[in-house]
Amino acid sequence: MKKSGSLFLCIVMTLTLLPQMKVNAADSLQGESIYQIMVDRFYDGDSSNNATGEAFRYTENSQDDFRYMHGGDWQGIIDKISYIKDMGYTAIWISPVSDPQLWGVPDSSGKQWPTAYHGYNVYDPNRASRYFGTSDPNESKEKLKELVDVCHDNEIKVILDVVPNHIGDYLQGTGSSAHYISNTGLKEGSQVEPASPFNNVLWYHNKGDINFDLEHPHTSASTQMLEEGDLGGLDDIDFDNPEAKQAVFDSIKEWFTYTGADAARVDAAKCMKPSDIHELEEYLGVTTFGENFDMDVDFIKDWVGDDAETGMLDFPLFQAIVNDFAYGQNFNNTSEISIQSIFDQDNLYGTNVNEMVTFIDNHDRNRFLTEAGGDVAKLHNALTFIFAARGVPVVFQGTEQNRGNANGASISGIADTWNRWSMVTKDENGNVIKDYFDTSTNTYQLIADLNELRQEYEALRYGTQREMWTATHTYAFSRRMDSGENKGQELICAFHNSSDTETVTMSIRAESSITPGTTLVNVMNPNDKITVSADKKVSITLAGNQAKIYAVDEEAENPETVSVTFTIKNATTTWGQNVYITGNCAELGNWSPSAAVGPATCPNYPNWNLTVSLPVGKQIEFKAIKKDGAGNVVWQSGNNHSYTVPSSGVGEISIDW
């Protein structure tokens, strides 16, 4: 694998434990790593499909600039496919593909919402976006299929962001008074109502907006409000209406049937019943993961499993990552959202825990680097964490460019402006100011290394996770294959989140089959090696906001020497004397007191300890001696001791003076 400055600690070992099943790729995203793309903000590969007039802006100088279309499209992703592939990603998640609502419904003052460049406000669920494809519906659909085909040719899966819960914001009023507005005062080209057959008022709940002040604590009533209310004014489809439900399912199904896309991310999942999403997943015939914007594991778990979705975006873990890696809070604070407190609840996801989709930021959250105050070391630590931990890692476009929010400031509430910057910054005339497709950044290179590491070690993709160490600023866990061809492969991953340096000594898990004396090498720094002690412990030193990865040193798997520890009991000494070992081999000085090995350490006087590397299988004879600074020697009385050095592991000898 590539070698670069490492910021992470994982110890790779060969162990054994409980059986575990690996799901077929068609039914799972386990083993993938995902690059999240907001299409409009990625790359403009075809300027002929750009919106015109007030709907389009090149600049990103104000928050208002971010609320309009900027020209990214599917051709742009095709053009940059090598940029994605060279980072090692195996899947991309692209924003919704249906034709969006160009302009929103005016508010009470007559002001209209800007364009739905993001695709979550849908105009025609059955038409491929004209702004990402072409003005011709069939050509636009074919361009989407071309993108999927190009990705598949490059061994990259495609995840479509689907929006079953709602369409755009068209309806006014509630209940029986709900109606579509007239076109008076609308921008030129705006839609008065959604495309047929979704322009049926009876297909919607028409109960007004969700009141998020009433969402918590979660109750049956608040959950019902989420299911039936409008999300930010978006017209909420009534899935108890069989015609509406079927129309939504059919519109989404067609994108997968026609393009061959591989999986779906379900928008606003908590605004739908888990059973309805499960039915959608079954109908699509692909795995799905949903968005449940909530930090309560006990709430989110209801959307994960056999009667719901395969996986979910892991918002609770995301918040723990921000708390512990960006803010440097305590890993082991079980009374708040922390790494330990979230992992302690993993059992609630059952066998689907590795289907949880992990992330450090996304299109709705502040960029992690902004939360971390611009500290790239913290960014690297957090990225390493999601690539090492259980679940499926997803990284938002541009993170690899070491850039936080466009203005460097945090956004309160839903982050949907400064964090959604384009990968190419332009002036008002469309001239390029800055291109953010730099493949030489240290974060781009780190992600490539992490993806390569995941491919090299199956345990990082499918392994069971088990906690090994938890403390205020250091946390460690193992990832282990419990079945299959690589049964017993294990990685132990540790992270440090403060600015100081800390050395921790942790026990290898009881399930481990790794033997004492095994040499582990840092795969990101081959000069960094450690040895597992006789009592199956490892000592690891972590610098500020650092992590490392250690693997079994393959060159040391068939060692020429092993470590042998001599314990000399009851060896009393006078002032200036120390204890040594000499014997009949070069490693012990060939019976020469001047070449004897030592001095031994004395942690518990008058008992002394000394560790020596000796040739495997060699039969040795030896004695202990006492020697002072003047070279005076006192030999141990009696016959020579004999010992056969083991062929592997470590050796231990205990003698009495």
C-alpha positions in Angstrom: 0.0 0.0 0.0 1.1 3.6 -0.3 3.2 5.0 2.4 2.6 8.5 3.7 2.5 10.4 6.9 0.2 8.3 9.1 -2.4 9.7 11.3 -4.0 6.6 12.5 -3.5 3.6 14.6 -4.8 0.1 13.8 -3.2 -3.1 14.7 -3.8 -5.8 12.2 -3.7 -9.3 13.6 -4.9 -12.9 12.8 -7.6 -14.0 15.3 -10.7 -16.2 15.6 -14.2 -15.6 17.0 -17.9 -16.0 16.2 -19.2 -16.9 12.7 -20.4 -14.0 10.6 -22.1 -13.7 7.2 -21.1 -11.4 4.4 -24.1 -10.2 2.4 -24.1 -10.2 -1.4 -23.1 -6.9 -2.9 -26.5 -6.6 -4.6 -28.1 -6.6 -1.1 -25.6 -4.5 0.8 -23.2 -1.6 0.7 -20.9 -3.3 3.2 -17.4 -3.1 1.9 -17.9 0.1 -0.2 -16.6 3.6 0.4 -18.8 6.4 -1.0 -18.1 9.8 -2.5 -21.1 12.1 -2.0 -21.7 14.5 -5.0 -24.0 17.5 -5.1 -24.3 17.5 -8.8 -25.0 21.2 -9.3 -21.9 22.1 -7.3 -19.5 19.5 -8.8 -18.4 20.3 -12.4 -20.1 21.9 -15.4 -19.4 19.5 -18.2 -22.1 20.8 -20.5 -22.9 24.6 -20.4 -25.8 24.2 -22.8 -28.0 22.7 -20.1 -27.4 25.6 -17.6 -30.4 27.4 -16.3 -30.8 30.9 -17.6 -31.7 34.4 -16.3 -32.2 34.9 -12.6 -32.1 31.2 -11.9 -28.4 30.9 -12.5 -25.3 32.4 -10.8 -21.6 31.9 -11.2 -20.5 33.7 -8.0 -20.4 32.5 -4.4 -19.8 35.8 -2.7 -23.0 35.9 -0.6 -25.3 33.4 1.1 -27.9 34.3 -1.5 -25.6 33.2 -4.3 -25.7 29.7 -2.9 -29.5 29.5 -3.4 -29.3 29.4 -7.2 -28.1 27.0 -9.9 -24.4 26.9 -10.7 -24.2 24.6 -13.7 -22.8 21.2 -12.4 -24.2 18.3 -14.3 -23.9 14.5 -15.1 -21.4 15.2 -17.9 -19.3 16.9 -15.3 -19.1 13.8 -13.2 -18.2 11.7 -16.3 -15.4 14.2 -17.1 -14.0 13.9 -13.6 -14.4 10.1 -13.1 -10.7 9.5 -12.9 -10.4 12.1 -10.1 -12.9 10.0 -8.0 -11.5 6.6 -9.0 -7.9 7.6 -8.2 -9.0 8.3 -4.6 -10.1 4.7 -4.4 -13.8 5.2 -4.0 -16.0 2.2 -4.9 -19.3 4.1 -5.1 -20.7 7.6 -5.6 -23.9 9.0 -4.2 -25.4 11.7 -6.4 -28.2 14.2 -5.6 -31.7 13.6 -6.9 -32.1 13.0 -10.6 -35.7 14.2 -11.2 -36.6 17.5 -12.8 -36.6 20.1 -10.0 -38.9 22.9 -9.1 -37.3 25.9 -10.8 -39.1 28.5 -8.5 -41.0 28.1 -5.3 -44.3 29.3 -4.1 -44.4 33.0 -3.1 -44.7 33.6 0.6 -47.2 36.0 2.2 -45.1 39.0 1.1 -44.9 37.8 -2.5 -41.2 36.7 -2.2 -40.4 33.5 -3.9 -37.9 30.8 -2.8 -35.0 30.4 -5.2 -34.3 27.4 -7.4 -34.2 23.8 -6.1 -30.7 23.2 -7.6 -30.2 20.4 -5.0 -33.1 18.4 -6.4 -35.1 17.8 -3.2 -38.0 20.0 -4.4 -39.3 17.9 -7.3 -41.4 19.2 -10.2 -41.7 16.0 -12.3 -40.6 12.8 -10.6 -40.8 11.0 -14.0 -38.5 13.3 -16.0 -34.7 13.3 -15.7 -33.4 16.7 -14.7 -33.0 19.0 -17.7 -30.3 21.0 -15.9 -28.2 17.9 -15.3 -28.9 16.3 -18.6 -30.5 18.0 -21.6 -33.6 19.9 -22.6 -34.9 16.8 -24.3 -36.5 14.3 -21.8 -35.2 11.2 -23.6 -31.7 12.5 -24.1 -31.6 13.6 -20.5 -32.6 10.1 -19.3 -29.9 8.6 -21.6 -27.3 10.9 -20.2 -28.0 9.6 -16.7 -27.7 6.1 -18.0 -24.4 7.0 -19.6 -23.1 8.2 -16.2 -24.1 4.9 -14.6 -22.4 3.0 -17.4 -19.2 5.0 -17.2 -19.1 4.4 -13.4 -19.7 0.7 -13.8 -16.9 0.6 -16.5 -14.7 2.1 -13.8 -15.9 -0.4 -11.1 -17.8 2.3 -9.3 -21.3 1.8 -8.0 -24.0 4.5 -8.3 -26.3 5.4 -5.5 -29.3 7.6 -6.5 -30.7 10.0 -3.9 -34.5 9.4 -4.1 -37.3 11.6 -2.7 -40.4 9.5 -2.0 -41.8 11.6 0.9 -42.7 14.8 -0.9 -42.4 16.8 -4.1 -42.0 20.5 -4.4 -43.8 23.4 -2.7 -47.0 24.0 -4.7 -50.0 23.7 -2.5 -51.5 26.5 -0.4 -53.8 26.0 2.5 -54.7 22.9 4.5 -57.4 20.3 4.6 -60.2 20.7 2.2 -59.1 24.2 1.4 -55.7 23.1 0.0 -55.3 24.3 -3.6 -52.7 25.2 -6.2 -51.8 28.8 -6.6 -52.4 30.9 -9.7 -49.5 32.0 -11.8 -49.9 35.6 -10.8 -46.6 37.1 -9.9 -44.6 33.9 -10.6 -41.2 34.1 -12.3 -41.3 33.4 -16.0 -41.1 29.7 -16.6 -42.2 28.7 -13.2 -44.5 25.7 -12.5 -47.9 26.5 -11.0 -48.3 22.9 -10.0 -46.3 19.7 -10.3 -46.4 17.6 -13.4 -49.2 15.1 -13.9 -50.2 12.8 -12.3 -48.7 14.4 -9.2 -51.0 17.4 -9.5 -53.8 15.7 -7.6 -54.5 17.6 -4.3 -56.0 14.4 -2.8 -52.7 12.7 -3.0 -51.3 14.8 -0.1 -51.8 15.1 3.6 -52.4 18.8 3.4 -51.9 19.3 7.2 -49.4 22.1 7.1 -45.7 22.3 8.1 -44.1 20.0 10.7 -43.5 21.9 14.0 -40.0 20.7 14.9 -40.4 22.3 18.3 -42.7 19.4 19.1 -40.6 16.6 17.7 -38.8 15.8 21.0 -39.3 13.8 23.1 -40.3 11.2 20.6 -43.8 10.0 21.1 -46.3 8.3 18.8 -48.0 11.7 18.3 -44.7 13.4 17.3 -43.8 10.6 15.0 -47.2 10.8 13.3 -46.6 14.6 12.9 -43.4 13.8 11.1 -45.1 11.4 8.8 -48.0 13.6 7.9 -46.6 17.2 8.0 -44.9 19.1 5.3 -41.2 19.3 5.6 -40.2 22.9 5.1 -43.4 23.5 3.1 -42.8 20.6 0.7 -46.1 18.9 -0.2 -46.2 15.6 1.8 -47.5 12.6 -0.1 -50.1 10.5 1.6 -48.8 6.9 1.5 -52.2 5.6 2.8 -53.5 6.6 -0.7 -52.7 3.6 -2.8 -52.6 5.5 -6.1 -50.2 8.1 -4.8 -48.0 5.4 -3.3 -47.8 3.4 -6.4 -47.1 6.5 -8.6 -44.2 7.4 -6.3 -42.8 3.9 -6.3 -43.1 3.5 -10.1 -41.4 6.8 -10.7 -38.4 5.8 -8.6 -38.3 2.2 -9.9 -37.9 3.4 -13.5 -34.6 5.1 -12.7 -33.1 1.9 -11.5 -34.7 -0.2 -14.2 -33.5 2.0 -17.0 -30.0 3.0 -15.7 -29.0 -0.1 -13.7 -28.1 2.1 -10.7 -27.0 0.1 -7.7 -28.5 1.5 -4.5 -30.7 4.3 -3.1 -30.3 6.9 -0.4 -33.8 7.8 0.9 -34.3 11.4 1.7 -36.4 12.4 4.8 -36.7 8.8 5.9 -38.1 9.8 9.4 -41.0 11.5 7.6 -42.1 8.1 6.4 -43.2 4.9 8.1 -40.3 2.3 8.2 -42.7 -0.3 6.7 -43.3 2.0 3.7 -39.6 2.4 3.1 -39.1 -1.3 3.4 -41.7 -1.9 0.8 -40.0 0.6 -1.5 -36.7 -1.1 -1.0 -38.2 -4.5 -1.9 -39.9 -2.9 -4.9 -36.7 -1.4 -6.2 -34.7 -4.6 -5.7 -31.6 -2.7 -4.4 -30.3 -1.9 -1.0 -31.2 1.5 0.6 -30.0 3.7 3.4 -32.1 6.6 4.7 -31.7 10.0 6.2 -33.0 10.2 9.8 -31.7 13.6 11.0 -31.7 12.7 14.7 -29.1 11.9 17.3 -31.2 9.4 19.2 -30.0 5.8 18.5 -33.1 4.3 20.1 -35.3 6.3 17.6 -33.2 5.7 14.5 -33.0 1.9 15.1 -36.7 1.6 14.1 -35.7 2.4 10.5 -33.0 -0.3 10.3 -33.6 -4.0 9.9 -35.6 -6.7 8.2 -38.8 -4.6 8.3 -37.3 -1.3 7.4 -34.2 -0.2 5.5 -30.9 -2.0 5.2 -29.0 0.9 6.7 -29.2 4.5 7.8 -27.0 7.6 7.8 -25.4 7.4 11.2 -26.3 10.9 12.6 -25.6 9.9 16.2 -22.1 8.8 15.4 -21.6 11.9 13.3 -22.4 14.1 16.2 -20.0 12.1 18.4 -17.3 12.5 15.8 -17.8 16.3 15.8 -17.9 16.4 19.6 -14.8 14.2 20.1 -12.6 14.8 17.1 -13.4 18.4 16.2 -14.0 19.8 19.6 -11.7 17.5 21.6 -14.3 16.3 24.1 -14.1 13.1 26.1 -14.3 9.8 24.2 -15.7 8.1 27.3 -18.3 10.6 28.4 -21.3 8.2 28.7 -23.7 10.9 29.8 -23.4 12.9 26.6 -23.1 12.0 22.9 -19.6 10.6 22.6 -17.8 7.8 20.7 -18.2 5.4 23.6 -21.8 6.3 24.3 -22.8 5.7 20.7 -20.9 2.5 20.2 -22.3 1.2 23.5 -25.7 1.2 21.7 -24.6 -0.7 18.5 -26.5 -3.7 19.6 -29.8 -1.8 18.8 -29.0 -2.1 15.1 -28.7 -5.9 15.4 -26.9 -7.6 12.5 -27.2 -4.4 10.4 -24.7 -2.4 12.4 -22.1 -2.6 9.5 -24.8 -1.2 7.2 -24.8 2.1 9.0 -23.4 4.8 6.8 -20.8 7.0 8.6 -19.7 10.5 7.8 -18.0 13.6 9.3 -20.1 16.2 7.5 -22.5 16.4 4.5 -24.6 18.9 2.5 -26.8 19.7 5.5 -24.0 20.1 8.1 -21.1 22.5 8.5 -17.9 21.3 6.9 -15.9 19.4 9.5 -12.8 21.5 9.0 -14.8 24.6 10.0 -16.0 22.8 13.1 -12.4 21.9 13.8 -11.2 25.5 13.5 -9.2 24.7 10.3 -7.1 22.0 12.0 -6.2 19.5 9.2 -4.7 17.0 11.7 -8.2 16.8 13.3 -9.7 16.3 9.9 -7.3 13.5 9.1 -8.0 11.9 12.5 -11.7 11.9 11.9 -11.4 10.6 8.3 -9.2 7.8 9.5 -11.8 7.0 12.1 -14.7 6.5 9.7 -12.6 4.4 7.3 -11.5 2.2 10.2 -14.8 1.9 12.2 -17.8 -0.3 11.5 -20.1 0.8 8.8 -19.8 2.3 5.3 -17.8 5.6 5.1 -19.1 8.4 2.9 -17.2 11.7 2.3 -18.7 14.9 0.9 -17.2 16.3 -2.2 -14.4 18.7 -1.6 -13.3 17.5 1.8 -10.2 16.2 0.2 -9.3 19.8 -0.8 -8.7 20.9 2.9 -11.4 23.5 2.8 -14.1 24.2 5.3 -17.2 26.4 4.8 -16.7 29.0 2.0 -16.6 31.9 4.5 -15.0 30.0 7.3 -17.9 30.6 9.7 -20.3 28.0 11.1 -23.9 28.0 10.1 -26.6 27.5 12.7 -29.4 25.1 12.0 -29.5 23.4 8.7 -26.3 24.2 6.8 -27.2 24.8 3.2 -25.2 27.8 1.9 -21.5 28.3 2.7 -20.9 24.5 3.0 -22.2 23.8 -0.5 -19.4 25.5 -2.5 -18.6 24.5 -6.1 -15.5 22.6 -6.9 -14.7 25.3 -9.4 -15.0 28.9 -8.2 -15.9 31.5 -10.8 -16.4 35.2 -11.1 -19.6 36.8 -12.3 -18.7 36.3 -15.9 -17.9 32.6 -15.5 -14.1 32.9 -15.5 -12.4 30.3 -13.3 -10.8 31.7 -10.2 -9.9 28.5 -8.4 -10.1 24.8 -9.4 -10.6 22.4 -6.4 -9.7 19.2 -8.3 -6.1 19.2 -6.9 -4.9 15.6 -6.5 -1.8 16.6 -4.6 -3.4 17.7 -1.3 -2.4 15.6 1.7 -6.1 14.8 2.4 -6.6 13.5 -1.2 -3.6 11.3 -0.7 -4.7 10.1 2.8 -8.1 9.1 1.4 -6.5 7.1 -1.3 -4.3 5.4 1.3 -7.3 4.7 3.5 -9.3 3.2 0.6 -6.4 1.1 -0.4 -6.1 -0.1 3.2 -9.8 -1.1 3.2 -9.3 -3.2 0.1 -6.2 -4.9 1.6 -7.8 -5.8 4.9 -11.2 -7.4 4.7 -11.7 -6.9 8.4 -11.9 -3.1 7.9 -14.9 -3.7 5.6 -16.8 -6.6 7.1 -15.2 -7.2 10.5 -17.0 -7.2 13.9 -16.1 -4.2 16.0 -15.2 -4.7 19.7 -14.0 -2.0 22.1 -10.5 -2.4 23.5 -9.7 0.8 25.3 -11.7 3.8 26.4 -10.4 6.9 28.2 -10.8 10.6 28.2 -8.7 11.3 25.1 -7.8 7.8 23.7 -10.1 5.2 22.3 -9.4 1.9 20.7 -11.4 -0.9 19.1 -10.8 -4.1 17.1 -12.2 -5.1 13.8 -12.2 -8.8 13.3 -13.3 -11.3 10.7 -15.3 -14.0 12.5 -15.9 -16.3 9.4 -14.9 -16.7 5.8 -11.6 -17.1 4.0 -9.9 -14.5 6.2 -11.4 -15.8 9.5 -9.3 -14.5 12.3 -8.0 -11.4 10.6 -8.2 -8.6 13.1 -7.4 -4.9 13.3 -7.2 -2.9 16.5 -7.7 0.8 15.9 -6.8 3.5 18.4 -7.2 7.3 18.3 -6.0 10.3 20.4 -7.9 13.6 20.3 -5.9 16.0 22.4 -2.8 18.1 21.7 -0.5 16.2 24.1 1.4 12.9 23.6 0.1 9.8 25.4 1.4 6.3 25.7 -1.2 3.6 26.4 -0.6 -0.1 27.2 -3.6 -2.2 26.3 -4.3 -5.9 26.4 -5.0 -7.8 23.2 -8.6 -9.1 23.4 -9.1 -12.5 25.0 -10.5 -13.8 21.6 -7.3 -13.0 19.9 -5.0 -15.8 18.7 -2.0 -13.5 18.2 1.0 -14.8 20.1 3.3 -12.9 22.4 6.5 -11.8 20.6 4.6 -11.0 17.4 6.1 -7.9 15.6 3.6 -5.3 14.4 4.6 -2.7 11.8 2.9 0.6 11.2 1.7 0.2 7.6 2.1 4.0 7.0 5.6 4.1 8.5 7.6 0.9 8.0 10.2 2.1 10.5 7.6 2.1 13.3 7.5 -1.4 14.8 6.3 -2.7 18.2 6.3 -6.2 19.8 3.5 -7.9 21.7 4.6 -8.6 25.2 4.6 -11.9 27.0 1.4 -11.0 28.7 -0.2 -10.1 25.4 -0.1 -6.4 25.7 1.0 -3.6 23.3 2.3 -0.1 24.2 1.5 2.6 21.7 2.6 6.2 21.8 0.2 8.7 20.1 1.0 12.3 19.5 -1.6 15.1 19.4 -4.7 14.3 17.3 -3.0 11.2 15.9 -3.9 7.7 15.0 -1.7 4.9 13.6 -2.2 1.6 11.8 -0.2 -1.5 12.8 -0.2 -4.8 11.0 1.5 -8.1 11.6 5.0 -7.7 10.1 5.0 -10.4 7.4 8.8 -10.4 7.3 8.7 -11.4 11.0 6.1 -14.1 10.7 9.0 -16.7 10.4 11.5 -15.2 12.7 15.2 -16.1 13.0 15.2 -15.0 16.6 12.7 -14.8 19.5 12.8 -12.8 22.6 13.8 -14.7 25.7 13.3 -13.2 29.2 15.6 -14.3 32.0 14.4 -13.9 35.6 17.1 -14.2 38.2 15.7 -14.5 41.7 17.3 -13.7 45.0 20.4 -12.1 43.5 21.5 -9.8 46.3 24.2 -7.3 45.3 26.6 -4.8 46.9 26.8 -1.2 45.9 27.9 -0.8 42.3 27.1 -4.4 41.3 24.7 -5.4 38.5 23.5 -8.8 37.2 24.3 -10.1 33.7 23.9 -13.3 31.7 26.6 -15.1 29.7 26.7 -18.4 27.9 27.8 -20.6 25.0 26.6 -18.5 22.1 27.6 -15.1 20.6 24.4 -13.5 21.7 25.4 -14.3 25.3 29.0 -13.3 24.9 30.5 -16.8 24.5 31.2 -17.1 28.2 33.2 -13.9 28.3 32.2 -11.7 31.3 33.2 -8.6 29.4 30.7 -9.5 26.5 27.9 -10.7 28.8 24.5 -9.2 28.1 23.0 -6.8 30.6 22.7 -5.2 33.0 19.4 -6.6 34.0 16.7 -4.5 35.5 15.5 -4.8 39.0 11.9 -3.9 39.4 11.5 -6.0 42.6 14.8 -6.4 44.4 16.5 -8.9 44.7 14.8 -10.3 41.6 16.2 -9.2 38.2 14.9 -9.3 34.6 16.7 -9.4 31.3 15.4 -9.9 27.8 17.6 -11.2 24.9 17.0 -12.1 21.3 18.2 -15.6 20.7 18.3 -17.9 17.6 15.1 -20.0 17.3 15.5 -23.6 18.3 19.0 -23.2 19.6 20.2 -25.2 22.6 22.1 -22.9 25.0 24.0 -23.2 28.3 24.3 -20.1 30.5 24.9 -18.7 33.9 24.2 -15.4 35.7 27.1 -13.2 36.9 27.5 -10.2 39.1 29.8 -7.5 37.8 30.7 -4.0 39.1 32.1 -0.9 37.4 35.7 -2.1 37.9 35.1 -5.3 36.1 35.1 -7.5 39.1 33.0 -10.7 38.4 31.1 -13.0 40.7 30.0 -16.2 39.0 26.7 -18.0 39.9 27.7 -21.3 41.6 26.6 -24.8 40.5 26.2 -26.4 37.1 25.5 -24.5 33.9 21.8 -24.0 33.1 20.5 -25.4 29.8 17.6 -24.2 27.7 16.1 -24.7 24.2 15.0 -21.5 22.5 11.4 -21.8 21.1 10.7 -21.6 17.4 8.2 -18.8 17.7 6.6 -16.5 20.2 8.7 -15.6 23.3 10.7 -17.6 25.8 10.8 -17.3 29.6 13.4 -18.7 32.0 13.4 -18.4 35.8 16.4 -19.3 37.9 17.6 -18.8 41.5 20.9 -17.3 42.3 
